[in-house]
């Protein structure tokens, strides 16, 4: 995989170099399979496991980039977004001569499935509150985060994906997690974490926020609003994006003035290939 600078207004674009440079924009209309990861598809061409990279792009404020791939699945790396944010920091970002356009939420949109819930509401900035409830040793965890404070790199990027050892064989039989290992995921049994130590005491809920940021990137713009999720997952994240985009009265596109506290009010891309 290689990331290339893109012109202002291009957005986030995946390019399959093994398929004559076929391109798939990272937007909600191209969401395909959603189970344990989020995939995009256009005209039968698939790109799988997009959420960690998309999360990193939103987290550091990259608006325009071309992502070249020579296969259908993004590399899992260490199971977090940290390798991406480190790569962006090493090559730097470039401000572009176009003001950033934000998707500002104007009214509440909610998705419910039994005891699971996710909603997006009007609010200043971009804030997320997430609560999870898993079997031991995870249990209940919750965290609230304001992305406008620049907390992503320190508070979210390093949180890794996770799974229970007892579920491994069933998932592999379904053709999933074939590349999973202790090097790219937190492995759990009911007795505890197999491959500790954790990077954060509440790394599990932090990774769920990481995933959510990546899935909501499919709205196609940086968001201005407040998101609340309880025991949700990729399917509900992307369902919220679809429901939001369908209701044109629920949002508006706006520009925010460049100020000392909001220096990212213009679009950015990567300075060099990453």
Backbone as numpy.savetxt, mean C-alpha at the origin, in Angstrom:
# Nx Ny Nz CAx CAy CAz Cx Cy Cz
13.05 -6.17 -11.20 12.21 -4.98 -11.20 13.09 -3.75 -11.20
12.66 -2.72 -11.92 13.37 -1.45 -11.98 12.35 -0.32 -11.98
12.63 0.74 -11.22 11.77 1.91 -11.18 12.44 3.05 -11.92
11.67 3.72 -12.78 12.21 4.79 -13.61 11.46 6.09 -13.35
12.14 7.23 -13.51 11.44 8.52 -13.42 10.32 8.58 -14.47
9.25 9.29 -14.13 8.12 9.47 -15.06 7.75 10.94 -15.07
7.21 11.43 -16.19 6.84 12.84 -16.28 5.68 13.19 -15.37
5.56 14.46 -15.04 4.45 14.93 -14.21 3.13 14.55 -14.83
2.21 14.09 -14.00 0.89 13.69 -14.47 0.80 12.26 -14.95
1.91 11.54 -14.99 1.89 10.15 -15.50 1.26 9.19 -14.51
1.39 9.46 -13.22 0.90 8.55 -12.21 1.83 7.36 -12.03
1.33 6.32 -11.40 2.10 5.10 -11.14 1.72 4.08 -12.20
2.72 3.63 -12.95 2.47 2.79 -14.12 3.36 1.56 -14.07
2.75 0.38 -14.12 3.50 -0.87 -14.22 3.72 -1.21 -15.69
4.91 -1.73 -16.00 5.26 -2.09 -17.38 5.88 -3.48 -17.40
5.25 -4.42 -18.10 5.76 -5.79 -18.22 6.76 -5.85 -19.38
8.04 -5.83 -19.06 9.07 -5.84 -20.11 9.15 -7.18 -20.81
8.62 -8.24 -20.18 8.61 -9.55 -20.81 7.43 -9.73 -21.76
6.53 -8.75 -21.80 5.34 -8.81 -22.65 5.25 -7.54 -23.50
6.32 -7.26 -24.23 6.36 -6.12 -25.16 6.01 -4.81 -24.47
6.48 -4.65 -23.24 6.29 -3.41 -22.48 4.81 -3.07 -22.28
3.99 -4.09 -22.09 2.56 -3.87 -21.83 2.41 -3.11 -20.51
1.53 -2.11 -20.51 1.42 -1.22 -19.36 0.07 -1.36 -18.63
0.14 -1.31 -17.31 -1.04 -1.38 -16.47 -0.97 -0.24 -15.46
-1.83 0.78 -15.56 -1.85 1.84 -14.56 -2.31 1.31 -13.21
-1.73 1.84 -12.14 -2.11 1.43 -10.78 -3.34 2.21 -10.35
-4.50 1.76 -10.82 -5.76 2.41 -10.50 -6.79 1.36 -10.12
-7.83 1.80 -9.43 -8.85 0.89 -8.95 -9.56 0.11 -10.03
-9.68 0.68 -11.23 -10.39 -0.03 -12.30 -9.63 -1.27 -12.78
-8.36 -1.39 -12.42 -7.57 -2.53 -12.86 -7.36 -3.57 -11.76
-8.06 -3.45 -10.63 -7.93 -4.44 -9.57 -8.46 -5.78 -10.06
-7.69 -6.82 -9.83 -8.08 -8.18 -10.26 -8.31 -9.04 -9.03
-7.46 -10.03 -8.84 -7.63 -10.95 -7.73 -7.19 -10.29 -6.42
-7.99 -10.49 -5.39 -7.66 -9.97 -4.07 -7.93 -11.07 -3.06
-6.88 -11.60 -2.47 -7.04 -12.58 -1.39 -5.98 -12.28 -0.35
-4.83 -12.93 -0.47 -3.74 -12.65 0.45 -2.81 -11.57 -0.09
-3.11 -11.05 -1.27 -2.34 -9.96 -1.86 -3.24 -9.27 -2.87
-2.81 -8.09 -3.33 -3.60 -7.32 -4.29 -2.95 -7.40 -5.65
-3.73 -7.79 -6.65 -3.24 -7.93 -8.02 -3.98 -7.01 -8.96
-3.30 -6.62 -10.03 -3.88 -5.78 -11.07 -3.91 -6.57 -12.37
-4.92 -6.28 -13.21 -5.01 -6.96 -14.49 -5.62 -6.03 -15.53
-5.05 -6.06 -16.73 -5.63 -5.35 -17.86 -5.44 -6.20 -19.11
-6.52 -6.43 -19.81 -6.51 -7.24 -21.04 -5.83 -8.59 -20.81
-6.11 -9.19 -19.67 -5.58 -10.52 -19.38 -4.17 -10.56 -18.85
-3.50 -9.42 -18.77 -2.14 -9.36 -18.25 -2.19 -9.04 -16.76
-1.48 -9.84 -15.97 -1.58 -9.78 -14.52 -0.29 -9.24 -13.91
-0.45 -8.47 -12.83 0.66 -8.08 -11.96 0.21 -8.34 -10.54
1.00 -9.10 -9.79 0.57 -9.58 -8.49 1.41 -8.98 -7.36
0.79 -8.88 -6.18 1.45 -8.47 -4.94 2.01 -7.05 -5.07
1.11 -6.12 -5.35 1.50 -4.73 -5.60 1.55 -3.86 -4.35
0.96 -4.33 -3.25 0.65 -3.43 -2.14 1.86 -2.85 -1.43
2.95 -3.61 -1.27 4.09 -3.09 -0.51 4.79 -1.95 -1.25
4.99 -2.11 -2.55 5.61 -1.05 -3.32 4.71 0.18 -3.40
3.43 -0.02 -3.66 2.50 1.11 -3.73 2.47 1.84 -2.39
2.52 1.10 -1.31 2.54 1.72 0.01 3.77 2.60 0.18
4.92 2.10 -0.22 6.16 2.87 -0.10 6.10 4.14 -0.93
5.55 4.04 -2.14 5.46 5.21 -3.01 4.60 6.30 -2.37
3.44 5.91 -1.83 2.58 6.88 -1.16 3.25 7.39 0.11
3.87 6.48 0.84 4.46 6.85 2.12 5.55 7.90 2.02
6.34 7.85 0.95 7.42 8.84 0.79 7.01 9.98 -0.14
5.81 9.89 -0.74 5.29 10.99 -1.54 5.70 11.00 -2.98
5.82 9.84 -3.61 6.14 9.76 -5.03 4.85 9.67 -5.83
4.66 10.59 -6.77 3.42 10.66 -7.56 3.54 9.94 -8.89
4.71 10.03 -9.52 4.87 9.57 -10.90 6.08 8.65 -11.00
5.86 7.44 -11.49 6.96 6.49 -11.62 6.55 5.38 -12.57
7.51 4.85 -13.31 7.31 3.68 -14.17 7.99 2.49 -13.50
7.25 1.43 -13.30 7.76 0.23 -12.63 7.88 -0.88 -13.67
9.10 -1.19 -14.03 9.34 -2.24 -15.02 9.49 -3.59 -14.32
8.79 -4.60 -14.85 8.84 -5.96 -14.32 9.06 -6.94 -15.45
9.81 -8.01 -15.19 9.95 -9.05 -16.21 9.25 -10.34 -15.80
8.26 -10.20 -14.89 7.47 -11.34 -14.45 6.17 -10.79 -13.90
5.27 -11.67 -13.47 3.95 -11.19 -13.06 3.90 -10.76 -11.61
4.90 -11.11 -10.78 4.82 -10.81 -9.36 5.97 -9.93 -8.92
5.64 -8.93 -8.10 6.69 -8.09 -7.54 7.50 -8.89 -6.53
8.79 -8.58 -6.39 9.61 -9.31 -5.40 9.14 -8.99 -3.99
9.15 -10.01 -3.14 8.70 -9.83 -1.76 9.77 -9.18 -0.90
11.04 -9.30 -1.31 12.17 -8.73 -0.57 12.13 -9.24 0.87
12.10 -8.35 1.87 12.10 -8.85 3.25 10.70 -8.90 3.84
9.66 -8.71 3.00 8.28 -8.76 3.47 7.75 -7.44 3.97
8.55 -6.38 3.84 8.13 -5.05 4.27 8.32 -4.07 3.12
8.15 -2.78 3.40 8.42 -1.74 2.40 9.76 -1.07 2.62
10.52 -1.53 3.61 11.78 -0.88 3.95 12.79 -0.88 2.80
13.01 -1.99 2.09 13.97 -1.93 0.98 13.60 -0.90 -0.08
12.31 -0.68 -0.29 11.88 0.33 -1.25 12.20 1.74 -0.75
11.84 2.02 0.49 12.09 3.38 1.00 13.58 3.67 1.05
14.38 2.67 1.37 15.83 2.87 1.38 16.35 3.14 -0.02
15.79 2.45 -1.02 16.21 2.69 -2.41 15.84 4.10 -2.84
14.65 4.55 -2.47 14.24 5.91 -2.83 15.15 6.94 -2.18
15.51 6.70 -0.93 16.40 7.63 -0.23 17.78 7.67 -0.88
18.24 6.52 -1.38 19.59 6.47 -1.96 19.67 7.21 -3.29
18.60 7.19 -4.08 18.65 7.88 -5.39 18.07 9.28 -5.32
17.24 9.54 -4.31 16.64 10.86 -4.16 15.38 11.04 -4.97
14.65 12.09 -4.65 13.41 12.43 -5.34 13.58 13.78 -6.04
12.79 14.00 -7.07 12.82 15.24 -7.83 11.45 15.87 -7.81
11.37 17.13 -7.42 10.12 17.86 -7.50 9.86 18.26 -8.95
8.60 18.16 -9.35 8.23 18.44 -10.73 7.39 19.71 -10.83
7.33 20.26 -12.01 6.65 21.55 -12.19 5.17 21.35 -12.45
4.54 20.66 -11.53 3.09 20.53 -11.55 2.61 20.35 -10.12
1.57 21.07 -9.76 1.04 20.96 -8.41 0.40 19.59 -8.21
0.55 19.05 -7.02 -0.04 17.76 -6.71 -1.56 17.91 -6.58
-2.26 16.94 -7.16 -3.72 16.91 -7.07 -4.11 15.86 -6.04
-4.86 16.27 -5.05 -5.28 15.37 -3.97 -6.74 14.96 -4.17
-7.06 13.75 -3.73 -8.44 13.29 -3.68 -8.94 13.59 -2.27
-9.76 14.62 -2.14 -10.30 15.02 -0.84 -11.67 14.39 -0.63
-11.81 13.65 0.47 -13.06 12.97 0.78 -14.08 13.99 1.28
-15.29 13.93 0.71 -16.34 14.89 1.05 -17.45 14.28 1.90
-17.62 12.97 1.84 -18.64 12.32 2.67 -18.21 10.90 2.99
-18.81 10.33 4.01 -18.42 9.02 4.49 -18.77 7.92 3.48
-17.83 6.99 3.31 -18.05 5.77 2.55 -17.61 4.61 3.43
-18.46 3.58 3.57 -18.16 2.47 4.46 -18.40 1.14 3.78
-17.64 0.14 4.22 -17.81 -1.25 3.77 -17.84 -2.12 5.02
-18.88 -2.95 5.15 -19.00 -3.84 6.31 -19.17 -5.28 5.86
-18.59 -6.17 6.63 -18.72 -7.61 6.38 -18.71 -8.32 7.72
-19.90 -8.54 8.27 -19.99 -9.10 9.61 -19.37 -8.16 10.62
-18.40 -8.66 11.37 -17.72 -7.84 12.37 -16.56 -7.05 11.78
-16.30 -7.22 10.49 -15.21 -6.50 9.83 -15.75 -5.19 9.24
-14.88 -4.18 9.24 -15.36 -2.86 8.86 -14.21 -2.00 8.35
-14.52 -1.15 7.36 -13.59 -0.12 6.94 -14.40 1.07 6.43
-13.97 2.27 6.77 -14.66 3.47 6.32 -13.67 4.59 6.06
-14.06 5.51 5.20 -13.25 6.69 4.93 -14.15 7.91 5.08
-13.60 8.96 5.70 -14.40 10.11 6.12 -13.66 11.41 5.80
-14.39 12.51 5.70 -13.71 13.79 5.54 -12.79 14.07 6.72
-11.68 14.71 6.44 -10.74 15.05 7.50 -9.55 15.78 6.94
-8.88 16.52 7.78 -7.67 17.22 7.37 -6.51 16.23 7.28
-5.68 16.38 6.26 -4.54 15.49 6.11 -4.96 14.08 5.73
-4.12 13.11 6.04 -4.37 11.71 5.72 -4.05 10.90 6.98
-5.08 10.45 7.68 -4.88 9.71 8.91 -5.53 8.33 8.81
-4.94 7.37 9.51 -5.44 5.99 9.50 -5.48 5.48 10.94
-6.60 4.86 11.30 -6.73 4.14 12.56 -7.10 2.69 12.22
-6.30 1.75 12.69 -6.51 0.33 12.33 -6.53 -0.51 13.60
-7.49 -1.43 13.70 -7.56 -2.37 14.81 -7.60 -3.78 14.26
-6.84 -4.70 14.84 -6.82 -6.09 14.40 -7.11 -7.00 15.59
-7.52 -8.22 15.30 -7.81 -9.21 16.33 -7.50 -10.58 15.75
-6.34 -11.13 16.09 -5.88 -12.43 15.60 -5.73 -13.40 16.76
-5.64 -14.69 16.46 -5.35 -15.65 17.52 -4.01 -15.34 18.20
-3.82 -15.88 19.38 -2.55 -15.74 20.09 -1.43 -16.31 19.21
-0.26 -15.70 19.24 0.19 -14.70 20.21 -0.03 -13.24 19.78
-0.76 -12.98 18.68 -0.95 -11.60 18.23 -1.99 -10.91 19.09
-3.20 -11.46 19.13 -4.27 -10.87 19.90 -4.77 -9.58 19.28
-5.21 -8.67 20.13 -5.75 -7.39 19.67 -4.65 -6.32 19.67
-4.59 -5.58 18.58 -3.67 -4.46 18.47 -4.38 -3.34 17.73
-4.05 -2.10 18.05 -4.59 -0.97 17.32 -3.56 0.14 17.27
-3.67 0.96 16.23 -2.72 2.06 16.05 -3.37 3.15 15.21
-3.10 4.40 15.58 -3.52 5.55 14.80 -2.28 6.26 14.28
-2.33 6.67 13.01 -1.16 7.27 12.36 -1.59 8.43 11.49
-0.83 9.51 11.55 -1.05 10.66 10.68 0.09 10.68 9.66
-0.21 10.38 8.41 0.82 10.31 7.39 1.42 11.65 7.07
0.70 12.73 7.32 1.21 14.06 7.01 2.37 14.48 7.91
2.62 13.71 8.98 3.73 14.05 9.86 5.05 13.49 9.35
5.02 12.74 8.24 6.23 12.13 7.72 6.66 10.90 8.49
5.70 10.26 9.18 6.03 9.14 10.06 6.21 7.82 9.32
5.89 7.76 8.04 5.85 6.47 7.34 7.18 5.72 7.42
8.27 6.39 7.07 9.56 5.69 6.99 9.96 5.09 8.33
9.73 5.82 9.41 10.16 5.35 10.72 9.16 4.42 11.40
7.86 4.63 11.13 6.83 3.95 11.90 6.15 2.78 11.18
6.22 2.75 9.85 5.44 1.75 9.09 6.29 0.93 8.13
7.23 1.55 7.45 7.91 0.90 6.32 8.55 -0.44 6.68
9.10 -0.58 7.87 9.84 -1.79 8.23 8.96 -2.94 8.72
7.65 -2.71 8.85 6.76 -3.76 9.37 6.56 -4.86 8.33
6.82 -6.10 8.71 6.81 -7.22 7.77 5.47 -7.97 7.76
5.22 -8.62 6.64 4.06 -9.50 6.54 4.23 -10.68 7.50
3.14 -11.37 7.80 3.20 -12.41 8.82 2.21 -13.53 8.51
2.44 -14.68 9.10 1.54 -15.81 8.91 1.79 -16.90 9.93
0.78 -17.76 10.11 0.88 -18.86 11.07 1.40 -20.13 10.39
2.31 -20.80 11.06 2.90 -22.02 10.52 1.83 -23.06 10.18
0.78 -23.12 10.99 -0.25 -24.14 10.78 -1.04 -23.92 9.49
-1.02 -22.69 8.97 -1.74 -22.39 7.72 -0.87 -22.58 6.49
0.42 -22.82 6.68 1.36 -22.80 5.57 1.02 -23.81 4.48
0.81 -25.07 4.84 0.62 -26.09 3.82 -0.66 -25.86 3.03
-1.73 -25.46 3.70 -2.99 -25.19 3.00 -2.82 -24.06 1.99
-2.08 -23.02 2.37 -1.85 -21.90 1.45 -0.98 -22.32 0.28
0.04 -23.13 0.54 0.89 -23.61 -0.55 0.09 -24.51 -1.50
-0.84 -25.29 -0.97 -1.68 -26.14 -1.82 -2.58 -25.31 -2.73
-2.87 -24.07 -2.31 -3.68 -23.15 -3.12 -2.83 -22.38 -4.12
-1.53 -22.64 -4.14 -0.63 -21.92 -5.03 -0.15 -20.60 -4.48
-0.36 -20.38 -3.17 0.02 -19.12 -2.55 1.29 -19.29 -1.73
1.90 -18.18 -1.35 3.09 -18.07 -0.50 4.19 -19.07 -0.87
4.35 -19.36 -2.17 5.35 -20.35 -2.57 6.76 -19.87 -2.27
6.96 -18.56 -2.19 8.29 -18.05 -1.87 8.45 -17.62 -0.43
7.47 -17.94 0.41 7.53 -17.50 1.81 8.63 -18.23 2.56
9.31 -17.49 3.42 10.35 -18.09 4.26 10.55 -17.21 5.48
11.42 -17.65 6.37 11.71 -16.86 7.56 12.48 -15.58 7.22
12.97 -15.48 5.98 13.70 -14.28 5.57 12.76 -13.17 5.09
11.50 -13.51 4.79 10.61 -12.48 4.23 9.23 -12.45 4.88
9.10 -13.05 6.05 7.82 -13.01 6.76 8.05 -13.34 8.22
7.19 -12.81 9.08 7.17 -13.22 10.48 6.39 -14.53 10.56
7.02 -15.57 11.06 6.38 -16.88 11.18 5.94 -17.09 12.62
4.67 -17.49 12.78 4.09 -17.62 14.10 3.57 -19.03 14.35
3.66 -19.45 15.58 2.88 -20.58 16.09 2.09 -20.03 17.28
1.21 -20.82 17.81 0.44 -20.34 18.97 1.33 -20.16 20.19
2.55 -20.72 20.13 3.48 -20.55 21.24 4.25 -19.24 21.16
4.30 -18.63 19.98 5.03 -17.38 19.86 5.59 -17.17 18.47
6.50 -16.20 18.35 7.15 -15.86 17.09 8.34 -16.78 16.89
8.38 -17.45 15.73 9.44 -18.41 15.44 10.75 -17.69 15.14
10.69 -16.64 14.36 11.90 -15.98 13.85 12.01 -14.53 14.32
11.94 -14.35 15.64 12.07 -13.01 16.20 13.51 -12.52 16.10
13.78 -11.33 16.63 12.82 -10.47 17.35 11.97 -9.65 16.40
10.85 -9.13 16.90 10.02 -8.23 16.13 10.72 -6.88 15.98
10.41 -6.19 14.90 10.97 -4.86 14.68 10.22 -3.80 15.48
8.94 -4.05 15.74 8.11 -3.20 16.61 7.31 -4.14 17.51
6.97 -3.69 18.69 6.16 -4.52 19.58 4.80 -4.83 18.96
4.28 -3.87 18.18 2.99 -4.05 17.50 3.18 -4.11 15.98
4.17 -4.87 15.55 4.51 -4.94 14.13 3.35 -5.43 13.27
2.47 -6.23 13.83 1.38 -6.83 13.04 0.38 -5.77 12.58
-0.07 -4.92 13.48 -1.02 -3.89 13.07 -0.32 -2.85 12.18
0.96 -2.62 12.40 1.69 -1.70 11.54 1.76 -2.23 10.10
1.93 -3.55 9.97 1.94 -4.09 8.61 0.57 -3.99 7.96
-0.48 -4.16 8.73 -1.83 -3.99 8.16 -2.03 -2.55 7.66
-1.50 -1.58 8.37 -1.57 -0.20 7.90 -0.74 -0.03 6.64
0.42 -0.67 6.60 1.25 -0.64 5.40 0.46 -1.15 4.19
-0.18 -2.30 4.35 -1.00 -2.86 3.27 -2.12 -1.92 2.86
-2.79 -1.34 3.85 -3.92 -0.46 3.57 -3.47 0.76 2.76
-2.36 1.36 3.13 -1.85 2.51 2.38 -1.59 2.13 0.94
-1.02 0.94 0.72 -0.76 0.48 -0.64 -2.03 0.24 -1.43
-3.02 -0.37 -0.80 -4.28 -0.64 -1.50 -5.03 0.66 -1.81
-5.02 1.61 -0.88 -5.72 2.87 -1.13 -4.99 3.74 -2.15
-3.74 3.41 -2.45 -3.04 4.11 -3.53 -3.75 3.93 -4.86
-4.57 2.88 -4.97 -5.30 2.61 -6.21 -6.42 3.60 -6.44
-6.64 4.52 -5.51 -7.54 5.64 -5.77 -6.94 6.58 -6.82
-5.64 6.45 -7.07 -5.00 7.21 -8.13 -4.47 8.56 -7.73
-4.68 8.98 -6.48 -4.21 10.27 -5.99 -3.82 10.11 -4.52
-3.01 11.01 -4.03 -2.81 11.11 -2.59 -4.16 11.51 -1.96
-4.48 10.90 -0.83 -5.80 11.09 -0.21 -5.74 12.17 0.86
-6.80 12.93 0.93 -7.04 13.82 2.06 -8.31 13.34 2.75
-8.15 12.68 3.87 -9.29 12.12 4.58 -8.85 11.27 5.74
-9.82 10.69 6.43 -9.58 9.88 7.63 -10.12 8.48 7.39
-9.27 7.48 7.59 -9.63 6.08 7.35 -9.66 5.33 8.68
-10.70 4.54 8.88 -10.83 3.71 10.07 -11.10 2.28 9.61
-10.32 1.32 10.12 -10.48 -0.08 9.72 -10.45 -0.97 10.95
-11.29 -1.99 10.95 -11.32 -2.97 12.02 -11.38 -4.37 11.40
-10.34 -5.12 11.57 -10.26 -6.51 11.11 -10.51 -6.61 9.60
-10.11 -5.62 8.87 -10.29 -5.63 7.42 -9.11 -6.36 6.76
-9.08 -6.36 5.44 -8.01 -7.00 4.68 -8.03 -6.46 3.26
-7.21 -7.07 2.40 -7.07 -6.55 1.03 -8.41 -6.44 0.31
-9.26 -7.44 0.44 -10.53 -7.41 -0.28 -11.39 -6.22 0.15
-11.43 -5.94 1.44 -12.22 -4.81 1.92 -11.54 -3.48 1.60
-10.20 -3.45 1.65 -9.48 -2.23 1.27 -9.84 -1.82 -0.16
-9.74 -2.78 -1.08 -9.99 -2.46 -2.49 -11.47 -2.25 -2.76
-12.34 -2.91 -1.99 -13.78 -2.65 -2.13 -14.09 -1.22 -1.73
-13.40 -0.70 -0.72 -13.60 0.69 -0.32 -13.17 1.63 -1.43
-12.04 1.34 -2.07 -11.59 2.17 -3.19 -12.63 2.17 -4.30
-13.14 0.99 -4.65 -14.14 0.89 -5.73 -15.39 1.68 -5.38
-15.87 1.52 -4.15 -17.10 2.22 -3.75 -16.88 3.73 -3.71
-15.72 4.16 -3.25 -15.41 5.58 -3.22 -15.38 6.18 -4.62
-14.66 5.51 -5.53 -14.52 6.06 -6.89 -15.85 6.06 -7.64
-16.73 5.11 -7.33 -18.04 5.07 -8.01 -18.94 6.23 -7.62
-18.78 6.72 -6.40 -19.65 7.79 -5.89 -18.95 9.13 -6.08
-19.21 9.75 -7.22 -18.50 10.99 -7.55 -18.83 12.13 -6.59
-19.94 12.02 -5.87 -20.28 13.06 -4.90 -19.49 12.91 -3.61
-18.75 11.80 -3.46 -18.05 11.53 -2.21 -16.67 12.15 -2.15
-16.18 12.71 -3.25 -14.83 13.25 -3.26 -14.68 14.34 -4.30
-13.62 15.09 -4.17 -13.27 16.12 -5.14 -11.76 16.15 -5.30
-11.30 16.63 -6.44 -9.87 16.79 -6.68 -9.48 18.22 -6.37
-8.46 18.38 -5.54 -8.07 19.72 -5.09 -6.56 19.86 -5.14
-6.09 21.11 -5.17 -4.68 21.43 -4.99 -4.52 22.07 -3.62
-3.43 21.75 -2.96 -3.13 22.37 -1.68 -1.99 23.37 -1.87
-2.06 24.52 -1.25 -1.00 25.51 -1.42 0.30 25.04 -0.79
1.41 25.35 -1.42 2.72 25.04 -0.86 2.98 25.96 0.32
3.26 25.39 1.49 3.55 26.16 2.70 4.74 25.53 3.39
5.16 26.17 4.44 6.29 25.62 5.19 5.99 24.28 5.81
4.73 24.01 6.13 4.36 22.73 6.73 3.89 21.72 5.70
3.73 22.13 4.46 3.30 21.23 3.40 4.18 21.43 2.16
5.46 21.02 2.27 6.37 21.25 1.16 6.14 20.30 -0.02
5.30 19.29 0.17 5.09 18.28 -0.88 3.86 18.59 -1.73
3.49 19.87 -1.85 2.30 20.21 -2.61 2.54 20.22 -4.11
3.76 19.81 -4.54 4.02 19.60 -5.96 4.32 18.13 -6.18
4.17 17.66 -7.42 4.39 16.26 -7.73 5.87 15.91 -7.69
6.16 14.63 -7.44 7.54 14.17 -7.39 7.68 12.86 -8.15
8.93 12.58 -8.55 9.29 11.30 -9.14 10.66 10.91 -8.58
11.12 9.71 -8.91 12.45 9.29 -8.47 13.49 10.02 -9.32
14.64 10.34 -8.71 15.66 11.10 -9.41 16.37 10.25 -10.46
16.60 8.98 -10.14 17.29 8.05 -11.01 16.59 6.71 -10.96
17.03 5.78 -11.77 16.48 4.43 -11.70 16.78 3.82 -10.34
15.81 3.09 -9.82 15.99 2.46 -8.50 15.70 0.98 -8.58
